Amino acid sequence: MQGSLAPEGLLKIEECLDNDGDIVLPPGVTLISLIDRNIANVGDTVAYRYLDFARSADGTAAELTWNQLGCRMRAVGARLQQVTSRGDRVAVLAPPGLDYVTAFFAAVKAGTIAVPLFAPELQGHTERLETALRDARPTAILTTAAAAKTVRAFLAELAFARTMPVITVDDIPDSASEGFLPVDIDVDEVSHLQYTSGSTRSPVGVEITHRAVGTNLLQMILSIDLLDRNTHGVSWLPLYHDMGLSMIGFPAVYGGHSTLMSPTAFIRRPQRWIRALSDGSRQGRVVTAAPNFAYEYTAQRGPPAPDEDLDLRNVVMIIGSEPVSMEAITSFNEAFAPYGLPATAIKPSYGIAEATLFVSTIAPSARATVAYFDRGRLAEGQAVRVAADDGDAVAHVSCGQVARSQWAVIVDPDAATELADGRVGEIWLHGNNTARRYWGRPEASRQTFDATLRSRLQSGSHADGYTVDGTWLRTGDLGVYLDGELYVTGRRADVIHVDGRHHYPQDVEATAQAASPIVRRGYLAAFSTDAGVVIVAERASGTRRADPDAAGEAIRAAVADVHGFGVADIRFVPAGAIPRTTSGKVARRACRGEYLSGDLRG
């Protein structure tokens, strides 16, 4: 993106920075205008590549150049303009692939609001899909010929959706592009609704503006130092997920390209992800992103044969989870360092949908680091460093520094006052990357997006450079600044309160997991009820005949010893019984609801 690296006509970083170095989008710059620039200047180069492993174990590659993408966007956009009006919602209910990319961008180009969702065939999430459709009330549905029958059958079961037009993207001929009517897009209009994963509440539609999209992509590019146009993306993340969308967004900024594959292709053979990264690394820098489980899973299932020719020297890997696991990072580094993976490759990061996505990460030259905090002091809201081998040490991975032109303060949420470094509080954000509101939720929007900081620190404030009387975004996440680094400690809604002390569920779950081999690693949920603390754990493979009573006693003893409270109930359930979000996170709120209603399997 720098002047020396961007071909004539493509976006240069200087265009987007003011005299103070802050990000300011030039007038009229949106993802759609940037795609048009790419079409005009590098139109014959590849924009998106999709590796289809459903047809071949080795993957069949399909490609879209910028010219082809532009044609398809106009063709699909023209069809949408026949059945929608400006500002209508258009839902994408399609399997992963290039048609999904086309559908999303076409809906935006046509002047409608894209609603990236998923085909009803995604098992276990039809209720979330119905919730999103009922909330967004799209005027039209975009899908593919392969998924159209399933989509129509699903909509037929919903009284409010039976008359929604279903448009099959791949059935629209290129010639339809001639009927497209150009639309002037205002950067402060809504680009798309990003539905939250539902880990702590029912999914809600986050209104992401064009300005927020462009600002956040630039923040990501600058923070991770992806300034070279020869940087490629590789992603298997769902395209209805905020990080998945970012992986198709950033190539549009400077004319690069992304290689995509389906989540199923990754799960079946995680080596596919590694090979795609290696292929990209041979061409230049390559960036990818994934949650904890993907790094752990790939380290276990995906190590290549010793003689396999892999090159991971130019790989940058974002890891974003709640919270980031140092164990996942270490296991992945150990498995793939022999293939050139730099020690600085993995970048622990923090992001949320309400900030479009990206909030913070470690420096480009930094390695992932972990700090150990005293468990007792942490329960009191204070981060105090202790030695790693201290019996009360709790590990937290640094999420580095907040992105340029974004502010993050740690706040006492009840007093709305900024807390000093070392104090744990709610993370509040401000920046042009933050979303506008929640779709159709005025009260929830007011609570989340209209927070006012009553006072800030007189020295060392993390709000410096931003007006005191402006509004802030309440993230619902708890965090702490220490020695210039941001640490995310958990979710406010998930915190377990016992005798005036605050316990983080992931910490309690780690204790329970370590106490018994019956527990399936990473598949358990701890939460509070009126009767006390409850732990639900899925059984590990091969432990069907193991004594649950002995395991329960071991877990109770461990929790009492480490955390100082008793467990009211321990429930062992079969694999797959604990509800998870569409992004793979344990849905503690949903698990608690199923437990209290008696609907929890097992």
Disulfide bonds with the S-S distance in Angstrom:
none
